[in-house]
Amino acid sequence: MKYLLSTIMAIGFAFTGVQAQEANKAPQEKTLSKEEKAAAKAKKEADLMEAFKTAGLTDDEQQKYRAIMEESSAFGKTLKADTTLSDEEKTAKSKEYGKAKDGRLKELLGAEKYKALKEVQKAQKEAAKAN
């Protein structure tokens, strides 16, 4: 009887230990150092300038594009911070705003330049995923 009880207790302790170790293996959120953040920001800017050059955007178009994207970023941050909306409502508003933003960009750049810019950005994104 003592042998059975001690065996059950040993199995219980082993199971508890294994579960505790697996809980520690949860994926940790990766935090970037200042240097890594600066390098990522510089790469993003270089990619954007390359996309502008390839699509043939003028300086005026580049500035207006940046203004629209900054506005979009600000909208996304305020939408994310809004606790009164459900996740579905946030997703719907985000999609709605995205369509409006794309419309404004197409109007600004014209269909040809907009398409060229999006193709370059898509290629850059795929190249980044491959690395």
MDTraj code that builds the backbone (N, CA, C; nanometers):
import mdtraj as md
import numpy as np

residues = "MET LYS TYR LEU LEU SER THR ILE MET ALA ILE GLY PHE ALA PHE THR GLY VAL GLN ALA GLN GLU ALA ASN LYS ALA PRO GLN GLU LYS THR LEU SER LYS GLU GLU LYS ALA ALA ALA LYS ALA LYS LYS GLU ALA ASP LEU MET GLU ALA PHE LYS THR ALA GLY LEU THR ASP ASP GLU GLN GLN LYS TYR ARG ALA ILE MET GLU GLU SER SER ALA PHE GLY LYS THR LEU LYS ALA ASP THR THR LEU SER ASP GLU GLU LYS THR ALA LYS SER LYS GLU TYR GLY LYS ALA LYS ASP GLY ARG LEU LYS GLU LEU LEU GLY ALA GLU LYS TYR LYS ALA LEU LYS GLU VAL GLN LYS ALA GLN LYS GLU ALA ALA LYS ALA ASN".split()
xyz = np.array([
    [0.0819, -0.1184, 0.0000],
    [0.0000, 0.0000, 0.0000],
    [0.0868, 0.1254, 0.0000],
    [0.1922, 0.1241, 0.0832],
    [0.2823, 0.2390, 0.0862],
    [0.3518, 0.2555, -0.0485],
    [0.3872, 0.1421, -0.1087],
    [0.4538, 0.1456, -0.2384],
    [0.3618, 0.2078, -0.3437],
    [0.2364, 0.1705, -0.3441],
    [0.1391, 0.2236, -0.4389],
    [0.1192, 0.3733, -0.4178],
    [0.1053, 0.4142, -0.2933],
    [0.0860, 0.5549, -0.2604],
    [0.2083, 0.6372, -0.3009],
    [0.3273, 0.5889, -0.2735],
    [0.4486, 0.6635, -0.3087],
    [0.4664, 0.6687, -0.4606],
    [0.4272, 0.5643, -0.5326],
    [0.4348, 0.5640, -0.6793],
    [0.3389, 0.6668, -0.7386],
    [0.2182, 0.6725, -0.6882],
    [0.1190, 0.7696, -0.7358],
    [0.1672, 0.9123, -0.7096],
    [0.2252, 0.9343, -0.5913],
    [0.2756, 1.0677, -0.5575],
    [0.3916, 1.1055, -0.6496],
    [0.4805, 1.0112, -0.6795],
    [0.5951, 1.0379, -0.7671],
    [0.5472, 1.0739, -0.9078],
    [0.4487, 1.0014, -0.9571],
    [0.3928, 1.0305, -1.0894],
    [0.3276, 1.1686, -1.0894],
    [0.2567, 1.2007, -0.9846],
    [0.1923, 1.3321, -0.9725],
    [0.2934, 1.4451, -0.9724],
    [0.4031, 1.4284, -0.8977],
    [0.5067, 1.5312, -0.8948],
    [0.5736, 1.5454, -1.0318],
    [0.6000, 1.4336, -1.0977],
    [0.6628, 1.4373, -1.2295],
    [0.5720, 1.5077, -1.3299],
    [0.4431, 1.4764, -1.3264],
    [0.3471, 1.5398, -1.4169],
    [0.3412, 1.6901, -1.3923],
    [0.3380, 1.7308, -1.2659],
    [0.3336, 1.8722, -1.2304],
    [0.4594, 1.9437, -1.2791],
    [0.5749, 1.8799, -1.2633],
    [0.7003, 1.9390, -1.3093],
    [0.7028, 1.9583, -1.4593],
    [0.6547, 1.8613, -1.5339],
    [0.6506, 1.8703, -1.6798],
    [0.5564, 1.9825, -1.7234],
    [0.4414, 1.9921, -1.6598],
    [0.3459, 2.0964, -1.6948],
    [0.4036, 2.2353, -1.6674],
    [0.4747, 2.2506, -1.5570],
    [0.5347, 2.3792, -1.5220],
    [0.6407, 2.4181, -1.6247],
    [0.7185, 2.3208, -1.6710],
    [0.8207, 2.3501, -1.7708],
    [0.7600, 2.3890, -1.9036],
    [0.6532, 2.3238, -1.9437],
    [0.5869, 2.3570, -2.0694],
    [0.5236, 2.4947, -2.0635],
    [0.4748, 2.5356, -1.9485],
    [0.4157, 2.6683, -1.9348],
    [0.5221, 2.7760, -1.9532],
    [0.6454, 2.7469, -1.9154],
    [0.7539, 2.8435, -1.9313],
    [0.7979, 2.8574, -2.0764],
    [0.7610, 2.7635, -2.1607],
    [0.8017, 2.7659, -2.3004],
    [0.7101, 2.8513, -2.3869],
    [0.6166, 2.9226, -2.3275],
    [0.5255, 3.0065, -2.4048],
    [0.6068, 3.1056, -2.4872],
    [0.5625, 3.1334, -2.6094],
    [0.6389, 3.2247, -2.6943],
    [0.6488, 3.3631, -2.6304],
    [0.7699, 3.4131, -2.6259],
    [0.7937, 3.5430, -2.5656],
    [0.7898, 3.6481, -2.6755],
    [0.7374, 3.7629, -2.6415],
    [0.7292, 3.8713, -2.7372],
    [0.8689, 3.9265, -2.7605],
    [0.9066, 3.9359, -2.8864],
    [1.0411, 3.9819, -2.9178],
    [1.0458, 4.1339, -2.9073],
    [1.1421, 4.1821, -2.8317],
    [1.1610, 4.3257, -2.8210],
    [1.2877, 4.3625, -2.8954],
    [1.2808, 4.4695, -2.9718],
    [1.3938, 4.5130, -3.0511],
    [1.4753, 4.6159, -2.9746],
    [1.6054, 4.6106, -2.9931],
    [1.6913, 4.7113, -2.9322],
    [1.6801, 4.8403, -3.0126],
    [1.7356, 4.9482, -2.9603],
    [1.7296, 5.0767, -3.0301],
    [1.7985, 5.0683, -3.1655],
    [1.9098, 4.9958, -3.1707],
    [1.9824, 4.9817, -3.2965],
    [1.8999, 4.9045, -3.3993],
    [1.8338, 4.7981, -3.3538],
    [1.7504, 4.7191, -3.4443],
    [1.6316, 4.8005, -3.4945],
    [1.5724, 4.8796, -3.4054],
    [1.4612, 4.9656, -3.4467],
    [1.5075, 5.0684, -3.5487],
    [1.6242, 5.1289, -3.5242],
    [1.6773, 5.2289, -3.6168],
    [1.7088, 5.1653, -3.7521],
    [1.7652, 5.0441, -3.7511],
    [1.7969, 4.9745, -3.8758],
    [1.6695, 4.9395, -3.9523],
    [1.5665, 4.8960, -3.8812],
    [1.4394, 4.8623, -3.9458],
    [1.3747, 4.9870, -4.0062],
    [1.3825, 5.0975, -3.9338],
    [1.3248, 5.2229, -3.9837],
    [1.4004, 5.2706, -4.1078],
    [1.5331, 5.2592, -4.1058],
    [1.6136, 5.2994, -4.2212],
    [1.5830, 5.2106, -4.3418],
    [1.5667, 5.0806, -4.3199],
    [1.5337, 4.9887, -4.4296],
    [1.3968, 5.0210, -4.4873],
    [1.3023, 5.0510, -4.3993],
    [1.1673, 5.0859, -4.4446],
    [1.1712, 5.2121, -4.5300],
    [1.2482, 5.3111, -4.4866],
    [1.2602, 5.4358, -4.5620],
    [1.3283, 5.4118, -4.6967],
    [1.4341, 5.3293, -4.6980],
    [1.5039, 5.2985, -4.8233],
    [1.4112, 5.2254, -4.9203],
    [1.3341, 5.1308, -4.8683],
    [1.2388, 5.0584, -4.9530],
    [1.1334, 5.1526, -5.0097],
    [1.0866, 5.2447, -4.9266],
    [0.9845, 5.3401, -4.9715],
    [1.0411, 5.4308, -5.0805],
    [1.1635, 5.4779, -5.0620],
    [1.2252, 5.5652, -5.1630],
    [1.2469, 5.4899, -5.2942],
    [1.2860, 5.3628, -5.2827],
    [1.3034, 5.2810, -5.4027],
    [1.1699, 5.2617, -5.4745],
    [1.0641, 5.2389, -5.3970],
    [0.9311, 5.2221, -5.4562],
    [0.8863, 5.3510, -5.5242],
    [0.9121, 5.4652, -5.4606],
    [0.8771, 5.5948, -5.5207],
    [0.9507, 5.6130, -5.6530],
    [1.0795, 5.5821, -5.6530],
    [1.1620, 5.5995, -5.7725],
    [1.1141, 5.5084, -5.8845],
    [1.0889, 5.3820, -5.8506],
    [1.0453, 5.2852, -5.9511],
    [0.9093, 5.3219, -6.0100],
    [0.8190, 5.3702, -5.9242],
    [0.6854, 5.4075, -5.9714],
    [0.6848, 5.5434, -6.0411],
    [0.7921, 5.6204, -6.0266],
    [0.8015, 5.7500, -6.0943],
    [0.7231, 5.8604, -6.0258],
    [0.7171, 5.8604, -5.8943],
    [0.6440, 5.9643, -5.8218],
    [0.7260, 6.0930, -5.8132],
    [0.6583, 6.2055, -5.8270],
    [0.7232, 6.3358, -5.8122],
    [0.7391, 6.3658, -5.6631],
    [0.8177, 6.4680, -5.6314],
    [0.8371, 6.5062, -5.4915],
    [0.7048, 6.5463, -5.4264],
    [0.6217, 6.6170, -5.5013],
    [0.4913, 6.6591, -5.4487],
    [0.4038, 6.5381, -5.4178],
    [0.4027, 6.4412, -5.5096],
    [0.3240, 6.3191, -5.4874],
    [0.3768, 6.2402, -5.3684],
    [0.5083, 6.2382, -5.3526],
    [0.5678, 6.1679, -5.2394],
    [0.5241, 6.2303, -5.1074],
    [0.5262, 6.3623, -5.1015],
    [0.4861, 6.4313, -4.9782],
    [0.3392, 6.4069, -4.9468],
    [0.2550, 6.4130, -5.0480],
    [0.1118, 6.3883, -5.0265],
    [0.0868, 6.2429, -4.9870],
    [0.1616, 6.1501, -5.0469],
    [0.1499, 6.0083, -5.0111],
    [0.1857, 5.9896, -4.8642],
    [0.2966, 6.0502, -4.8233],
    [0.3400, 6.0391, -4.6832],
    [0.2360, 6.0972, -4.5878],
    [0.1743, 6.2087, -4.6258],
    [0.0720, 6.2708, -4.5410],
    [-0.0482, 6.1776, -4.5243],
    [-0.0896, 6.1152, -4.6332],
    [-0.2025, 6.0217, -4.6273],
    [-0.1664, 5.9017, -4.5394],
    [-0.0455, 5.8514, -4.5516],
    [-0.0041, 5.7348, -4.4728],
    [0.0102, 5.7704, -4.3245],
    [0.0571, 5.8903, -4.2935],
    [0.0646, 5.9340, -4.1538],
    [-0.0755, 5.9459, -4.0939],
    [-0.1673, 5.9995, -4.1720],
    [-0.3067, 6.0099, -4.1279],
    [-0.3645, 5.8705, -4.1034],
    [-0.3312, 5.7773, -4.1916],
    [-0.3784, 5.6397, -4.1773],
    [-0.3226, 5.5757, -4.0503],
    [-0.1966, 5.6009, -4.0242],
    [-0.1333, 5.5475, -3.9033],
    [-0.1991, 5.6030, -3.7778],
    [-0.2261, 5.7335, -3.7788],
    [-0.2917, 5.7963, -3.6642],
    [-0.4318, 5.7392, -3.6446],
    [-0.5040, 5.7164, -3.7539],
    [-0.6372, 5.6575, -3.7452],
    [-0.6295, 5.5185, -3.6843],
    [-0.5319, 5.4386, -3.7291],
    [-0.5156, 5.3028, -3.6761],
    [-0.4864, 5.3027, -3.5271],
    [-0.4040, 5.3973, -3.4824],
    [-0.3705, 5.4045, -3.3398],
    [-0.4926, 5.4433, -3.2567],
    [-0.5701, 5.5405, -3.3043],
    [-0.6893, 5.5811, -3.2285],
    [-0.7933, 5.4697, -3.2294],
    [-0.8036, 5.3989, -3.3410],
    [-0.8990, 5.2886, -3.3497],
    [-0.8592, 5.1763, -3.2539],
    [-0.7307, 5.1467, -3.2472],
    [-0.6822, 5.0424, -3.1576],
    [-0.7048, 5.0799, -3.0115],
    [-0.6926, 5.2081, -2.9797],
    [-0.7082, 5.2547, -2.8421],
    [-0.8552, 5.2663, -2.8004],
    [-0.9470, 5.2660, -2.8958],
    [-1.0896, 5.2810, -2.8660],
    [-1.1433, 5.1524, -2.8047],
    [-1.1743, 5.1587, -2.6761],
    [-1.2222, 5.0399, -2.6051],
    [-1.3734, 5.0215, -2.6163],
    [-1.4426, 5.1183, -2.6734],
    [-1.5881, 5.1069, -2.6838],
    [-1.6312, 5.0170, -2.7997],
    [-1.5392, 4.9893, -2.8922],
    [-1.5730, 4.9079, -3.0088],
    [-1.5278, 4.7634, -2.9887],
    [-1.6057, 4.6725, -3.0455],
    [-1.5661, 4.5310, -3.0419],
    [-1.4594, 4.5077, -3.1500],
    [-1.3961, 4.3924, -3.1463],
    [-1.2937, 4.3601, -3.2457],
    [-1.3522, 4.3580, -3.3869],
    [-1.4738, 4.3083, -3.4001],
    [-1.5380, 4.3027, -3.5324],
    [-1.5639, 4.4434, -3.5846],
    [-1.6087, 4.5328, -3.4965],
    [-1.6351, 4.6704, -3.5378],
    [-1.5046, 4.7409, -3.5767],
    [-1.3995, 4.7139, -3.5013],
    [-1.2697, 4.7729, -3.5346],
    [-1.2226, 4.7247, -3.6711],
    [-1.2388, 4.5947, -3.6964],
    [-1.1982, 4.5385, -3.8247],
    [-1.2789, 4.6005, -3.9385],
    [-1.4086, 4.6159, -3.9186],
    [-1.4942, 4.6745, -4.0213],
    [-1.4542, 4.8193, -4.0493],
    [-1.4315, 4.8970, -3.9437],
    [-1.3920, 5.0375, -3.9623],
    [-1.2561, 5.0466, -4.0305],
    [-1.1658, 4.9572, -3.9946],
    [-1.0328, 4.9570, -4.0538],
    [-1.0411, 4.9266, -4.2036],
    [-1.1212, 4.8288, -4.2413],
    [-1.1376, 4.7950, -4.3830],
    [-1.2015, 4.9098, -4.4589],
    [-1.3026, 4.9712, -4.3983],
    [-1.3710, 5.0837, -4.4609],
    [-1.2734, 5.1996, -4.4832],
    [-1.1931, 5.2290, -4.3811],
    [-1.0957, 5.3373, -4.3934],
    [-0.9896, 5.3019, -4.4973],
    [-0.9482, 5.1754, -4.5007],
    [-0.8484, 5.1314, -4.5979],
    [-0.8955, 5.1504, -4.7409],
    [-1.0222, 5.1202, -4.7663],
    [-1.0770, 5.1401, -4.9004],
    [-1.0791, 5.2887, -4.9371],
    [-1.1165, 5.3718, -4.8411],
    [-1.1189, 5.5164, -4.8658],
    [-0.9770, 5.5682, -4.8898],
    [-0.8817, 5.5187, -4.8117],
    [-0.7416, 5.5598, -4.8281],
    [-0.6902, 5.5188, -4.9655],
    [-0.7194, 5.3959, -5.0070],
    [-0.6764, 5.3500, -5.1392],
    [-0.7371, 5.4353, -5.2498],
    [-0.8622, 5.4738, -5.2323],
    [-0.9274, 5.5612, -5.3299],
    [-0.8578, 5.6959, -5.3401],
    [-0.8222, 5.7511, -5.2251],
    [-0.7510, 5.8800, -5.2249],
    [-0.6141, 5.8679, -5.2900],
    [-0.5453, 5.7556, -5.2636],
    [-0.4134, 5.7355, -5.3238],
    [-0.4243, 5.7179, -5.4750],
    [-0.5252, 5.6441, -5.5207],
    [-0.5447, 5.6262, -5.6651],
    [-0.5743, 5.7595, -5.7314],
    [-0.6544, 5.8422, -5.6649],
    [-0.6876, 5.9749, -5.7186],
    [-0.5625, 6.0624, -5.7248],
    [-0.4797, 6.0547, -5.6218],
    [-0.3576, 6.1346, -5.6155],
    [-0.2562, 6.0921, -5.7205],
    [-0.2298, 5.9626, -5.7286],
    [-0.1220, 5.9120, -5.8131],
    [-0.1657, 5.8761, -5.9548],
    [-0.2908, 5.8454, -5.9720],
    [-0.3362, 5.7929, -6.0996],
    [-0.3244, 5.6413, -6.0968],
    [-0.3999, 5.5763, -6.1800],
    [-0.4077, 5.4299, -6.1779],
    [-0.2732, 5.3645, -6.2087],
    [-0.1990, 5.4191, -6.3065],
    [-0.0717, 5.3585, -6.3477],
    [0.0317, 5.3628, -6.2353],
    [0.0530, 5.4810, -6.1782],
    [0.1539, 5.4958, -6.0728],
    [0.1129, 5.4204, -5.9466],
    [-0.0161, 5.4215, -5.9164],
    [-0.0643, 5.3500, -5.7980],
    [-0.0361, 5.2007, -5.8131],
    [-0.0677, 5.1463, -5.9297],
    [-0.0461, 5.0039, -5.9539],
    [0.1037, 4.9707, -5.9484],
    [0.1852, 5.0554, -6.0096],
    [0.3298, 5.0326, -6.0085],
    [0.3852, 5.0367, -5.8660],
    [0.3393, 5.1324, -5.7869],
    [0.3846, 5.1448, -5.6485],
    [0.3456, 5.0218, -5.5680],
    [0.2224, 4.9776, -5.5814],
    [0.1757, 4.8604, -5.5070],
    [0.2511, 4.7335, -5.5486],
    [0.2832, 4.7207, -5.6765],
    [0.3576, 4.6032, -5.7232],
    [0.4982, 4.6008, -5.6633],
    [0.5634, 4.7173, -5.6603],
    [0.6980, 4.7250, -5.6023],
    [0.6922, 4.6933, -5.4528],
    [0.5946, 4.7499, -5.3831],
    [0.5813, 4.7240, -5.2396],
    [0.5536, 4.5770, -5.2126],
    [0.4731, 4.5142, -5.2958],
    [0.4430, 4.3719, -5.2800],
    [0.5693, 4.2886, -5.3006],
    [0.6488, 4.3228, -5.4018],
    [0.7738, 4.2513, -5.4281],
    [0.8707, 4.2683, -5.3112],
    [0.8776, 4.3882, -5.2552],
    [0.9653, 4.4131, -5.1407],
    [0.9208, 4.3321, -5.0196],
    [0.7906, 4.3237, -4.9998],
    [0.7364, 4.2473, -4.8866],
    [0.7688, 4.0992, -4.9021],
    [0.7538, 4.0462, -5.0228],
    [0.7838, 3.9050, -5.0473],
    [0.9329, 3.8774, -5.0300],
    [1.0174, 3.9711, -5.0730],
    [1.1617, 3.9549, -5.0572],
    [1.2004, 3.9567, -4.9091],
    [1.1335, 4.0392, -4.8315],
    [1.1618, 4.0461, -4.6883],
    [1.1190, 3.9167, -4.6183],
    [1.0084, 3.8587, -4.6626],
    [0.9624, 3.7317, -4.6034],
    [1.0583, 3.6187, -4.6359],
    [1.1175, 3.6235, -4.7558],
    [1.2086, 3.5181, -4.7989],
    [1.3378, 3.5200, -4.7169],
    [1.3724, 3.6363, -4.6663],
    [1.4962, 3.6464, -4.5858],
    [1.4697, 3.6151, -4.4469],
])
top = md.Topology()
chain = top.add_chain()
for i, resn in enumerate(residues, 1):
    res = top.add_residue(resn, chain, resSeq=i)
    for name in ("N", "CA", "C"):
        top.add_atom(name, md.element.get_by_symbol(name[0]), res)
traj = md.Trajectory(xyz[None], top)
